[in-house]
Each structure stands twice: as C-alpha cells, then as structure tokens.
Amino acid sequence: MSVPAQRLTPATAALLLVPPLMWAGNAIVGRLMQGSIPPITFNFLRWVLAFAMLLPLAAWVLAPRSPLWTHWRRFLLLGLLSVALYNALQYMALKTSTPINVTLVAASTPVWMLLIGRWAYGVPITRRAALGAVLSLTGVAVVLVRGDWHQLSSLQLVPGDAWMLAAAITWAAYSWMLARPAQGSEPAEVRRDWAAFLLAQVAFGLMWSSLMTAGEWALLAAPPEGSHHLNWGWPLALALLYVAVGPSLLAYRAWGAGVARVGPTTAGFFSNLTPLFAALMSATLLGEAPRLYHAAGFALIVGGILVSSRR
C-alpha cells in the first residue's frame, strides 16, 4: 500500500540533500579508482562491507523464520536494480566515459521518473513537473558547460554514456518500486526498520553482484586481457570504506526516507544536484574558487525542485 506524498518541508529537503552529496563523492572516488580495481568488483566489495556493517543492526531479518522470505521475489528485484545493476553500471560508465558526459546522462533521471511513473503507475505528468524538469536540466547544463554553451558542440558519445543511461533508468524504476509497493508485497516490520529493509536488499543484491563479478573476472582472464587488475593498498581500502558508508548506507537510508515522504518525482529532482556538488568538490580539490555559473546552476536546479514540488 503506497503512502501519499507529503509537502516538501525544510527537514525533508535537508534529508534529500544527503544522497546527491554522497553520490558526488562516489563519482569522484569511482573515477580515481579506475585502473586500481575492475568496476563490478569495486561495486561488489563496496556492498560486502556495507553488509558487514548492517548485519549487527538487523541480523534478525535474515533468520529462517523472518517474514522476509515470504516476500523474497520483491527483495530479489530491489536488490538487482539498486545494489547490483545501478552501481555497477555507474562504475562501468566512469571507466569509459568522460565526467561531463556521465553527469549529463545522469541528469536525465528526473525525466525517467516522470515517464516511468506515467507508464507503469498511471501518475500524470503535470505542467509543474515538466517545467521543473526543464529548469533543473538547464541548471545542470549551465554547470557542466561552465557557462559557455559552445562547449556543447564538443561533446562526443561513447559506450560509457549508454551504461549511464541504463543506470538512470534503473534508478528511476527502483525509486518507484520503493514508493509504490503493491499491497501485501512487503512485511510491515521489515519496512519500518530501515537497517532491516536495506540489509534485505543488500543480501539479495550481493547474490546478483557475485555472479556479475565472477563474469567480469572470467572476461578479464580471457584474451586480450589475459590477467587480473587489482591493486591493493591504502587508497583502495579508504575508497571502499567511503563508498560503503557514505553512498551506500547514508545515501540509501536518506533516499528511501525522502522518497517515502514526497514521492519519487520530487525526490528525483534532487539527484540533479549531484553534478553541481561534484563540480564544487572538484574545484575544491583543484584549489579553484566557485564561479558565477555555479551559483546560476544552483539557482536553476533549486528552482526546478521548488516548482515541481508545489501543490
């Protein structure tokens, strides 16, 4: 049974700021780790650590008599979409595509939220939602082209862009599944406990991810690769720790709570803050001060959020 979306409050807005902030750091870390670890393996180890952290908090959900097992099909699908597919596709995209292309494609997520909501759940696309999508995407474009629209002509599509497009569609479908569970498809005691709800997804997601990782290593061992690429060290260990705690536990907890409050359509516009945060983080790491176009992009993105969320 779905819960009606509530009005966007400052507390909910603050909650929904956590995921894009964590995901921006995830994109930077994922990019830095290219060449140190295969992308699907990186995703698998990330969720192994998250699983170990969640287990002491909600081990009861995996017990033989847990109500989870009567609803295993739903959690098998949730784990596939979120833990296994979305994150692996994102890391694969970062391997072959440029950051500007990846973030441009990822910015299409609110559009897929609207389309999937209309097609699969019969939710009408309002004028406010459409206008909010236009404003938000424009804000993302302003940041990505650094205020110079001539840079759009230099964009080139590569295979990584297709991986990120698939990731955006996957995340939109996952978010709608969170917001609109079929009646009786989830045990109430699992849904009420955020750690148990996430642990159930991670447990099933690791089943999918382990199969994908095995396939990745089989491909790496075959010609023309002929060898495995895994460079253990403190940089990789710290990267895994960050993506396990921040983009995994904190971001998923905040995203699930935010979607439950305002619905996936409004929440989806907050994901467009990810490239803005990524640009600011990159500027900080490079020692560059924020520019005027950052402020303009932020204003447009926030404007899209406010327009789409008004009743």
Residue pairs with C-beta under 8 A, 6 or more apart in sequence:
1 181
1 183
2 179
2 180
2 181
3 179
3 260
5 179
5 261
5 262
5 263
5 266
6 12
6 261
6 262
7 262
7 309
7 311
8 262
8 266
8 305
8 306
8 309
12 258
12 261
12 262
13 270
13 305
15 254
15 257
15 258
15 261
16 254
16 255
16 258
16 262
16 267
16 270
17 270
17 273
18 250
18 251
18 254
18 255
19 251
19 252
19 254
19 255
19 258
19 270
19 271
20 270
20 271
20 272
20 273
20 274
20 276
20 277
21 273
21 277
22 246
22 247
22 250
22 251
23 247
23 251
23 271
23 274
23 277
24 274
24 275
24 276
24 277
24 278
24 280
24 281
25 242
25 246
25 247
25 277
25 281
26 90
26 243
26 246
26 247
26 251
27 90
27 94
27 99
27 102
27 103
27 274
27 278
28 278
28 281
28 282
28 285
29 239
29 242
29 243
30 39
30 42
30 90
30 91
30 94
30 243
31 94
31 99
32 235
32 239
33 42
33 235
33 236
33 239
34 94
34 95
35 229
35 231
36 229
36 230
36 231
36 233
36 235
36 236
37 45
37 229
37 230
37 231
37 236
38 216
38 217
38 220
38 228
38 229
38 230
39 88
39 91
39 92
39 94
39 95
39 216
40 88
40 91
40 92
40 209
40 212
40 213
40 215
40 216
41 213
41 216
41 217
41 230
42 91
42 240
42 243
43 84
43 87
43 88
43 91
43 209
44 206
44 209
44 210
44 212
44 213
45 240
46 87
46 240
46 243
46 244
46 247
46 248
47 83
47 87
47 202
47 205
47 206
47 209
47 244
47 248
48 206
49 240
49 241
49 244
49 248
50 202
50 244
50 245
50 248
50 249
51 199
51 202
51 203
51 206
53 244
53 245
53 249
54 195
54 198
54 199
54 202
54 249
55 199
57 195
57 196
57 199
58 193
58 195
58 196
58 198
58 199
59 199
60 66
60 196
61 68
61 190
61 193
61 196
61 199
61 200
62 68
62 199
62 200
62 203
66 190
67 187
67 189
67 190
68 75
68 187
68 190
68 196
68 200
70 187
71 185
71 186
71 187
71 190
72 204
74 177
74 181
74 185
74 186
75 200
75 201
75 203
75 204
76 204
76 207
77 177
78 174
78 177
78 178
78 200
78 201
78 204
78 205
79 200
79 201
79 202
79 203
79 204
79 205
79 206
79 207
79 208
80 204
80 205
80 208
81 170
81 171
81 173
81 174
81 177
82 171
82 174
82 201
82 205
82 252
83 201
83 202
83 204
83 205
83 206
83 208
83 209
84 205
84 206
84 208
84 209
84 212
85 166
85 167
85 170
85 208
86 167
86 170
86 171
86 174
88 209
88 212
89 163
89 164
89 166
89 167
89 170
90 102
90 163
90 164
90 167
92 160
92 163
93 102
93 105
93 160
93 161
93 163
93 164
93 167
94 102
94 160
95 160
96 158
96 159
96 160
96 163
97 105
97 158
97 159
97 160
97 161
97 163
97 164
98 158
98 160
99 278
100 144
100 155
101 155
101 156
101 157
101 158
101 160
101 161
101 164
102 160
102 161
102 164
103 140
103 144
103 274
103 275
103 278
104 140
104 141
104 144
104 155
104 275
105 161
105 164
105 165
105 168
106 164
106 167
106 168
106 271
106 274
106 275
107 136
107 137
107 140
107 141
107 271
107 272
107 275
108 137
108 165
108 168
109 168
109 171
109 172
109 268
109 271
109 272
110 132
110 133
110 136
110 137
110 265
110 268
110 269
110 271
110 272
110 304
111 133
111 137
112 168
112 169
112 171
112 172
112 173
113 172
113 175
113 176
113 264
113 265
113 268
114 125
114 129
114 130
114 133
114 265
114 268
115 125
115 172
116 169
116 172
116 173
116 176
117 123
117 125
117 176
117 264
117 265
118 124
118 125
120 173
120 176
121 176
121 180
123 265
128 307
128 308
128 310
129 265
129 308
131 304
131 307
131 308
132 269
132 303
132 304
132 305
132 306
132 307
132 308
132 309
133 269
133 304
133 308
134 304
135 300
135 301
135 303
135 304
135 307
136 269
136 272
136 300
136 301
136 303
136 304
136 305
136 308
137 272
137 304
138 300
138 304
139 272
139 276
139 296
139 297
139 298
139 299
139 300
139 301
139 302
139 303
139 304
140 272
140 275
140 276
140 297
140 301
141 152
142 293
142 296
142 297
142 300
143 275
143 276
143 279
143 293
143 294
143 297
144 151
144 275
144 279
145 151
145 152
146 291
146 293
147 291
147 292
147 293
147 296
171 271
172 264
172 268
175 255
175 259
175 264
175 267
175 268
176 264
178 256
178 259
178 260
178 264
179 259
179 260
179 263
179 264
181 191
189 196
190 196
190 197
190 200
191 197
194 253
194 256
194 257
197 256
198 249
198 252
198 253
198 256
217 228
219 225
220 227
220 228
220 229
221 227
221 228
255 267
258 267
258 270
259 267
262 309
265 308
266 305
266 308
266 309
269 301
269 304
269 305
269 308
269 309
270 305
272 301
272 304
273 298
273 301
276 294
276 297
276 298
276 301
279 294
280 290
280 294
283 289
283 290
283 294
